């Protein structure tokens, strides 16, 4: 796995509220320099690009037929809204990724886009997990574990600050909850 070096931008003076975020990012990113850790979280991150979620949706359809199709469609719709939402937030906030502005942080994998806030991987994982668990609560151990690993991977790999991940958890939770509320209440709203 090749690492991308941080750009040599002028070091920015960290505001006190951001100092903890930067320190946590540096500490977590150092774990990624260990070959096994970097490789593991690189694989988790790659699966979080969508592979895991698409495979899960396909498995739900194959295993549970029409009900699985409804659950997969619900997940896919929530995922599309999450994609649209995090792209808008990234363009609006335009926060540089930690490996670009934080000395000592390297990107252990190439980023999918330019900006850091919020973590799209985390936002998607949380939204998908909330919807999937509403349909299939027995998947809780698998999905919660995978979602935590995806969120953790983003910081360890040098692609996000912890605050990017926390914001994504908050936004993804709200989106997942809103999605469930709409599906549950849509028949009553349309009546």
WODA-V342053 format. One record per residue. N is the residue number from 1. OMEGA is omega in degrees with one decimal (999 if undefined). BURIAL is b if it has 24 or more other C-alpha atoms within 12 Angstrom, else e. D_LAST is the distance of its C-alpha to the last C-alpha in Angstrom with 1 decimal. Layout:
N;OMEGA;BURIAL;D_LAST / N;OMEGA;BURIAL;D_LAST
This chain:
1;180.0;e;55.2 / 2;-178.7;e;56.3 / 3;176.0;b;55.4 / 4;-179.7;e;54.8 / 5;176.8;e;57.0 / 6;176.9;b;55.7 / 7;-177.4;e;56.4 / 8;175.6;e;59.2 / 9;176.4;e;57.3 / 10;180.0;e;58.9 / 11;179.9;e;58.0 / 12;176.9;e;55.6 / 13;-177.8;e;56.2 / 14;173.1;e;53.5 / 15;-178.1;e;51.9 / 16;-178.7;e;52.3 / 17;179.4;e;48.6 / 18;-176.3;e;48.7 / 19;180.0;e;52.0 / 20;178.9;e;50.5 / 21;-179.9;b;47.8 / 22;179.7;b;50.7 / 23;179.1;b;52.9 / 24;178.5;b;50.3 / 25;179.9;b;49.7 / 26;-179.3;b;53.4 / 27;-179.5;b;53.9 / 28;-177.7;b;51.0 / 29;178.2;b;52.1 / 30;177.0;b;55.6 / 31;-179.0;b;54.3 / 32;178.4;b;53.2 / 33;174.3;b;56.8 / 34;-171.8;e;57.6 / 35;-176.6;e;57.4 / 36;-179.8;e;55.4 / 37;179.5;e;52.9 / 38;179.2;b;52.4 / 39;-179.7;e;52.1 / 40;-177.0;b;49.6 / 41;172.6;b;47.3 / 42;177.7;b;47.7 / 43;178.2;b;46.4 / 44;-179.4;b;43.5 / 45;179.4;b;42.6 / 46;176.3;b;42.9 / 47;178.9;e;40.6 / 48;175.1;b;38.1 / 49;179.7;b;38.2 / 50;-175.7;b;35.6 / 51;-178.6;e;37.7 / 52;-175.1;b;36.8 / 53;177.3;b;33.0 / 54;178.4;e;33.1 / 55;178.4;e;35.3 / 56;-179.6;b;32.9 / 57;178.0;b;29.9 / 58;179.1;e;32.1 / 59;178.9;e;33.3 / 60;179.2;b;29.9 / 61;-177.6;e;29.1 / 62;-175.6;e;32.5 / 63;-171.4;e;32.6 / 64;172.2;e;29.0 / 65;-174.6;e;27.9 / 66;178.6;e;24.2 / 67;177.2;e;23.2 / 68;177.3;e;25.8 / 69;177.8;e;24.4 / 70;178.6;e;20.9 / 71;179.8;b;22.8 / 72;178.1;b;25.1 / 73;177.9;b;22.3 / 74;178.0;b;20.7 / 75;-178.1;b;24.2 / 76;179.0;b;25.1 / 77;177.5;b;22.2 / 78;178.6;b;23.0 / 79;178.3;b;26.6 / 80;177.1;e;26.2 / 81;177.9;b;24.5 / 82;178.2;b;27.4 / 83;178.5;b;29.9 / 84;-177.0;e;28.7 / 85;-176.8;b;28.6 / 86;176.1;b;32.1 / 87;176.4;b;33.7 / 88;-179.6;e;32.6 / 89;179.6;b;33.9 / 90;179.8;b;37.2 / 91;-178.4;e;37.8 / 92;-176.6;e;37.2 / 93;177.9;e;39.3 / 94;179.6;e;41.9 / 95;178.5;b;43.6 / 96;178.6;b;46.5 / 97;-176.1;b;46.6 / 98;-178.3;b;49.1 / 99;177.9;b;51.5 / 100;-172.6;b;52.0 / 101;-173.1;b;52.7 / 102;-179.9;b;53.7 / 103;-180.0;b;57.3 / 104;179.3;b;57.7 / 105;176.3;b;54.2 / 106;175.1;b;54.1 / 107;-179.9;b;51.3 / 108;173.1;b;51.9 / 109;179.1;b;49.5 / 110;178.5;b;48.5 / 111;178.0;b;45.3 / 112;177.8;e;42.5 / 113;-169.6;e;42.2 / 114;-168.9;e;44.2 / 115;-168.9;b;42.5 / 116;-169.0;b;42.0 / 117;-7.5;b;39.1 / 118;176.3;b;36.7 / 119;179.3;b;37.5 / 120;178.0;b;35.1 / 121;-177.9;b;36.2 / 122;179.8;b;35.3 / 123;179.0;b;32.0 / 124;-177.5;b;31.0 / 125;-179.7;b;32.5 / 126;178.8;b;30.7 / 127;178.4;b;27.3 / 128;-176.8;b;27.9 / 129;-179.4;b;29.3 / 130;-180.0;b;26.4 / 131;-178.3;b;23.9 / 132;-178.3;b;26.4 / 133;175.3;b;27.3 / 134;178.8;b;23.7 / 135;-172.7;b;23.9 / 136;-178.1;b;27.6 / 137;-179.9;e;29.2 / 138;178.6;e;32.5 / 139;-175.4;e;33.0 / 140;-178.1;e;33.4 / 141;-179.1;e;37.2 / 142;-173.3;e;37.3 / 143;177.7;b;34.5 / 144;178.5;e;35.5 / 145;-179.0;e;39.1 / 146;-179.3;b;38.5 / 147;176.9;b;36.3 / 148;178.9;b;39.1 / 149;177.4;b;41.7 / 150;-179.0;b;39.9 / 151;179.6;b;39.6 / 152;-178.0;b;43.2 / 153;-174.8;b;44.4 / 154;178.1;b;43.3 / 155;-179.5;b;45.7 / 156;-178.5;b;48.5 / 157;176.0;b;48.5 / 158;-175.8;b;49.0 / 159;-177.7;b;45.9 / 160;169.2;b;44.0 / 161;175.6;b;44.8 / 162;179.7;b;43.4 / 163;174.7;b;41.4 / 164;-178.7;b;39.7 / 165;178.9;b;38.7 / 166;177.4;b;37.6 / 167;179.6;b;35.4 / 168;176.7;b;33.9 / 169;179.9;b;33.2 / 170;-178.4;e;31.4 / 171;179.3;b;29.3 / 172;177.3;b;28.6 / 173;178.0;b;27.5 / 174;179.7;b;25.1 / 175;178.0;b;23.7 / 176;179.7;b;23.5 / 177;178.1;b;21.8 / 178;178.5;e;19.3 / 179;178.2;b;18.6 / 180;179.4;b;18.1 / 181;-179.5;e;15.8 / 182;179.9;e;13.6 / 183;-179.3;b;13.6 / 184;-173.8;e;13.0 / 185;-177.8;e;10.1 / 186;179.6;e;8.5 / 187;-179.7;e;6.2 / 188;-179.9;e;5.2 / 189;-177.8;e;5.6 / 190;-177.9;e;3.8 / 191;999;e;0.0
